[in-house]
Amino acid sequence: MTGDERLQQVRSRIDHIDGELLRLISERATLAQQVARIKEETGALGHFYRPEREADILRRIKSQNPGPLEGEEVARLFREIMSACLALERPLAVGYLGPEGTFTQAAALKHFGHSVQALPFGAIGDVFREVEAGSCNFGVVPVENSTEGVVNHTLDMFMRSPLRIAGEVTLRIHHHLLGRGERLDAVLRIFSHQQSLAQCRGWLDRHLPRAERIAVGSNAEAARLAALHADSAAVAGEAAAVLYDLNILAERIEDEPGNTTRFLVIGREDAPPSGCDKTSLLLSCRNEAGALHRLLTPLAQQGISMTRIESRPSRQGVWDYVFFVDISGHREAPEVAAALAALRAAANLCKVLGSYPEAVL
């Protein structure tokens, strides 16, 4: 058999598999429509999106993946299939910190897939308000970066919002220097969000020490401004380069190669247990020696791992703070429920911000 004949044989097999994939995807979509009808008949259509079930499916797909595609890649493919099938039940409206081309938009699409109606808003507070009002089913907001720490505005919103955390997304952040020109030495000013400027400070100090750095509301806004001026550049992602037709003058200029941002999915309800969950808490205690240690003792007594703690001014008094705490486990798990009961008895404030599946992708 000649090389051309063997190649044609393999291609014929690929064509056959493509046909089978199309048939199976169509069958899955038909079943999704049946699910929607059953929910409508039983009055359960308001719970058509099940984050815990989607997380369980993606974990199972990754664990059963035989290769040669990486588990993350296979999970992304299934995420898009699930997104398209869910849209047959009811399209999700998801608000995110805009404008179009931001990393928050990328996080929203990574978590929900591209079949949702993604709506950009100009401020984190706007995302919260639109979800609270019911204009959006869910929102996606940044909460912390592995290099520069927490996003304070997001934490502050939880102190006064009734919304719950329904999921989390982690996104590896790659910053590029974008501009209309082609030469670094022609750049006189650099636009970017203040967090991105901080994440690229070392590279900018070495390569563009004399360029003025101007903080703006988002990296997408920075790219828009850079597109207006030939002597300007923006620190932003690849999506912004495509959106505003800019050249990539330098790739991956972030100072930390593992630079990652964590985003939260906010909604009016949190998620049932998925088998691999987190719970986020808002706590406060008296401002006295040993108070925080005593407050957190129930977590240790129940063998619960605390994965993060951050403090923020409570705005109730001078030097009065609240603590944002992430723990492993779902609030319905017996050990977590017991710890929460003890925390409520000991704390001035104990607010469960939500239990939700740990990030899968």
N, C-alpha and C positions, 0 to 999 in steps of 0.2 A: 504493500500500500504506500502510495506516495505521500509526501508531506502535505500537499494540497488536499488529498483525499481524507487524511487523518484530521486535518483542520476542519474540513466540512462536516465530518462526523461529530466532532466536538461541538461545533456551532449548532448542528441539528439537535443535539442533546440539550443545549442551552435554550433553544427555542421551545422545546417540549416542556422544560422546567418552567420557563416564563409563563407558558399557558397554564400550567398547574398552579403557579403562584397567583395568577390573576383569578382563577376559579376559586381558590381557597379564600383570597381576600374578599371577593364578592360574597362568598358564603358567610364570612365573618360579619360583613357589613349588614347582610340580611338578618342575621341573628341580633345585631345591635338594634335594628329597627323593631324586632320582636320584643326586646327588652323594654324599649320605649313604650310600646303599646301596653305591655303588662303593667309598667309603672303608672301609666295614665289611668288604666282601669282600676288600679288599687289606690290611687291618690298619692303615689310616692314619687311623682315626677319632679318634685322639688329637690330630690336627692339623686339626680341623675349622674352627677360627677362624684366618683368614689376614689379619693386619693389613696386610701389604704389598699384598695384592690389593684389599682394601677401600679403602685409600688411593689406589691407582691408579685404581679405578673412580670415586671421588669427584672426583679431579683431572680425569679425562677428562670427566665430566659437567659440571663447572664450565667447562672450556675449550670445550665444544661447545654450551653453553647459548645459545640464540638470543634470550632475553628473551621477554616483558617482566619476568618474575620475576628477581630478583637471583640471581647464582650461588650465594651462601651459602644462600639460601632453597631453591633447587632441590636443592642437596647435602643439606640437612637432610631433605627429602622422601625422597630416595633412601636416606639413612641409615636411616630408619625402615622402608622396604621391605626393605632388606638385613637389618636386625635381626629382623624378623618371619620372613623366610625362613631365617635362620640358626637361629632357635629351632625350626624344623621338623627340623633336623639334630640339634641338642642345645641346650637352653637354657643360656646362660652364667650362672654365678654370679659376681657382681662385688661385691667388698667396697669400702666407701668410708668415709671419715672422717665419722661421723654426729654427731648423730642425723639423722633425716629432716628435710629442709628446709634443709640446708647447701648452700653453693656447691659443695662437693666432690660431693654427690649430683647437682647440676645438670651438673657436668663429666662425671661417669660416664655419665649419660643422653645427653649431647651426643655422647660418643664412641661408645657402644655401642648407642644407641637404647633405646626403652622396652620392648622385648620381652625384656630380660634380667631375671634375678632380682637385684635390687640389695639388698645387705645392709649395714646401718649398723653401724659399730664405734666404740667410745668413744675410741680413741686411735690414732695413726699406727702405733705398734708392734703393736697388735692386728691392723691390716690386713695388715702384713707377716707376722705369725705365721699368720694364717688362710690366706694364699696359700701360704706355705711348707708348711703341713700338708696342703694339697690340698682344704681345705674350700671355697675359692673358686678359680675358674680365674684370675681377675685381680683386682687391686686398683687403686684410684685414690687418690692422695695429693697434697696441694699441695706445691710445691717452691719457688716464688718469686713475689713480687708486684712489679709495675713501680714501685710507690711505696715499699714498705717492705722490699724485698729478700728474702733467702732464708728458707725455713722450716728452721731448723737441725735440728730433730728428724728430718726426712726425710733430710737429708744424713747425719746420724749413723747412721741405721739401715742405710744402704748399706755402712758400714764393717764391719758384722758379719753382714750378711744375704747369702745366696747368690742371692737373686732378681735378675732382670735387668729392665732397662727395655724394655718392648715397645711403647711409644707415648707420645705427649704430647697434651695438650689445653690450649688457651688459652681463657679465658673472660673476657669484659668484665664487670667487677664494678660493679654499681650498688647502692649502699647507700641504704636508706630508714630514716627514723625512724618506728618503729611503736609504737602504744600503744592502750590501751582508750579513752582520752578523745579530745578533739578540739582541745585547746588546748596550745600549747607552754609557756605560762607555768605550767601545772599540773604539769609534769614536774620531779621532785625528784631522780631517780636514773636513770642510763642503763646498761643492761647490754649488753655485746657482747664478742666475742673481742678480745684485745689488739691484733691486727693491724688489725681493723676500726676500733677506736677511734683508732688511729694514722692510718689512712687518711682519717678524717673530723675530725681534730683541729682544723683551722682553722675549719670550719663550726660545730663544737660550741663553740669558744671565742667565736665571734661571737654565736651565738643562744642558747646555754644555758651561760653561763660559770659559773653557781653550782650547776648540777646535778652530783651525785656520779657519777663514772664507775667502774663496777665491771666488771672483766675476768672473763669466764667461759670455759668450755671451747669453746663454739661459738656461732655466731649463732642457731642454732635453739634452743639452751638459753636464750639471752638472750630470745628471743621468748616462750618458755614462762614465764619468770619475769615478764616484763612483763605477760603476760595475767593474772597473779595479783594485781597491784597497780595500782590506778587512778592512782597518782602516779608510776608508773615507765614507762619507754620502753625500746625496744631498737633498736640499729642492726643491721639484717638485710636480707635480700632479700625480694622479692615473694612467693616461695614460702612463706616463714615467716609472712608476714602472712595468707595464705590458710589455712595449716595451723592457726594459733592464733587465727584470727578477730580480727585486730587492724586498727585503722585506720592508714592511711598519713598520718602527721602532716606529713611533709616528704619530698619525693622527691629522689633522686640527690644526696645530701649529701656524696659523696666529694670530696675537695679537688682531685684530678686527674681531668679529664674522661676521659682515656684509661686509667684505672685497670684493669689487667688482671692476672689471676693465671694462672700456668702450673701445670699438674698433670701428674704422671707416671703412666703405666699400668705396673704392675709384674706380672711373671709369672715362671714357672719357665724360660722361654726367651725370647730376643729374636726379632726378625723378620728374615726374608730381605730382600734388597735390593728396594726399591720404585722406585728411580730418583730419589728425592729424600729423602735420609735424613740423620740425625744419629748420632753416636756419642758416648757419655758415658764418661769415664774417671775413675778414682781414682788419683792419683799422689802419690808422696812422694820427697823427695831430701834430701841432706845439708844441714844448716843452716850454710851457708857462702856467702861472697860469690860471686855469679854462678851459683850452683847451679841456680836456677829457669830462668835464661836458657839455660843449657846444656841443661837437661832439655827445654825446649820447642823448641829449635833444629830437631830433625827435622821438626816440623810445617811450619816455614817452608821448609825445604829441599825438601819435597814439595809445596809450594804449597797447603797445607791451611789453611782459615780456622778460627780458634778463635773461637767465638761467645760463650763464657762461661768465666770462671774464678772460683772461690770457694775460700777457705781455711777449714779447720776444725782445731781442736786434735786431734792424733792420739790423745791420752790415753795415749801411750806414754812421754812424758817432758815436762819443762817446756820451753815454747817450741818444741815439736816439732809440725809441722803437716802435714796432707795437703791436696791440692788436687783439687777437683772441676772437670773441664774438659769442655766440650762442643765438638765439632768437626763441621764439615760433611763428609758422606760416610759410607758404610757400611764396616764393618771388613773386608769382603771385597773392597772396591775396591783395586786394586793399589797406588795411592799411599798409601792409609790403612794397608794391611797393611805396607808398607815402613816407614812412620813408627812403627807400633806395634812392629815388630821392633827399631828403634833405641831406642825408649823403654824397652822391656823390658831392653835391655842397659845403659842409662844410669841407670835409676831404682832407688831402693830398693824401690819398690812400683809396679807398673803393673797395674791391674785394669780390665778392660773391663766397664763396668756394663751395656752394651747398645747395639746398633744398632737403629734404629727409624725409621719414617716421620715426616717433619716434619708438624706439625699441619696438617690440611686445612681443618677447620671452626673 
